[in-house]
Amino acid sequence: MIEDFASRVLREVARLDPCAAVVEVGEQEVDGLTDYSPDGHQARADLAVRALRELETLHGALPAASPLHAHLA
């Protein structure tokens, strides 16, 4: 459950910030460059807000706080 969430969020982060995907994770196949315009920054901020909200709902479904949950939070 949390692993699926983490994979999905990482794919979305890589889509919104291909430059970080290359530098941080060594991703080789990216499309385009990171949008550093105000719209691009807003899209990444919106993703962070959505991910944190969803992470909090997952937290209640987990038997105990996992290290992955703590890292993502």
N, C-alpha and C positions, 0 to 999 in steps of 0.2 A: 504494500500500500504506500508507505512513505518513499520506497525506492522508485515507484512509478511516478510519484509526485516530483521527486528530485530530478529524475530523467527528463520529465516534461519541462520543468522550469529551466534546466540547463539548456535544453534545445531552444527554448524561447529566448533565453539570454544570448545564446550564440547567434540567433537570427537577428536580434536587435543590436548586437555588438560584435560583429565578426572579427574586429581587430583584437578584442579581448579573447575571443575563442582561439585565435591563433597563438597569442602570447601566453595566456594562462594555461591552456590545456593542450596546445600543440595541434589543434585541429588543422587539417590540411585542405579540406574542401569547403571553402566558404564562398558565398556569393556577395560581392560588393564590399563596401567599406562601411564603417560605423557612421551613422548620422549624428553629427555633433551639433546640429541645429537645435533651437529650443524645442521643436517637435520631437526630435530624437531623444533629447534628455527627458522630456515629459513621458515618452513611451516607456523608457527604462524605469522611471520613477513609478509609473502606473503599474508596471509589471511587479515591482517590488511590493507595492501595497497589496495587490491582488494575491501574490504568493504568500505574504505574511498572514493575510486573512484566512486563506485556505489552509495554511500550516496550522493555524490555531484550531480550526475545525478538525483537522486530522489528529491533533494532540489529544483531544478527548476520546478518539477512537483507538488510540494506542494503549496497550496494556501498561506500559511504563515509558517514561521519557527515554527515547533512544539517543545514542550518541549522534546519529544522523539528524534527528530532529533538533537537538541542541546546536549542532553545527549550522544548519540551515537558518535557525532563528537568529 
